[in-house]
Amino acid sequence: MEVIEYEPINLYDGRFCKVFHSDIIEMEKPKNTNVVPHFHWHNSFEFNCSINGSLKCDVDSSVCYIHDYDFLFVNPNVIHKSQEITKPFLGFAVLVPATIIHQFFNRNEKNPSIVIDPAVVDENRSKVMDLLMNICSYSRSDDPAALLGMNACVLQIFYLLLSGNSTQSEQNKDPGSEDSMPFTEYISIHYKEHITLDSVAEHFGFSPAYFSRIFTKKTGRNFSVYLSSLRLNHATHLLENTASSIADIAEESGFSSSRAFVDMFKKVNEITPKQYRDKCNENQKTED
């Protein structure tokens, strides 16, 4: 199985976002985190920004480049990686956990899922970039009021993106066109359910074998790897933030059984879910 890392984003002091600066990234990353570019995912909205220099970004099956004073946007639970391709490079990344935005948007939904249309991001690119630069500045400030400014910028960004979000639901998209089929969007909404390759293929009207080939061609990812990544992301979030049992977390995240969850978690993370939770609790006690 392809190993794709889960990257936890832990906030503190009432912050709405985490900011990573390219010039001090090694100090900001946890000591046990590999800073070599790797495919990973997290339950956060990501804005990967360039101030000076170029950045190569792999998102799902797409590769794009951003240059001076520009940014790349990534929705939560999307597998991606970024790599600096010019030296020196100056930039930063802003990550906003989806749980923060869920407090203000669709907060009454049992399983809220927010997917922001890239077209909406492009429409507001200049305004969002200005706000991201403000966040970068606030994150480096020792002024106590900077936290308010940073959080205000986060809310302004998502006001722009969500008030103009024209993303169609998967039910409204034409399932007869391969170019417009929202494979990843559908899975991001239903991964907590007991969906399989067969059931998703049937939803889109294809045989399992044909759908598997189409999915891999369009996303560059094996279906089972992609689905497992989303489920592991959600399960990891529950391990970090709830006291739910391993069995309940497995069920909540869409795994067929607690054994399947434990085996998959251990294969990817090299420790069991219980060991991971114990480690998180130890780290929390240390911080407190």
Beta strands, then each sheet from edge to edge (+ up, - down):
strand 1: 5-6
strand 2: 18-21
strand 3: 40-41
strand 4: 44-52
strand 5: 55-59
strand 6: 62-66
strand 7: 70-74
strand 8: 80-84
strand 9: 90-97
sheet 1: 1+ 3+
sheet 2: 2+ 9- 4+ 7-
sheet 3: 6+ 5- 8+
end
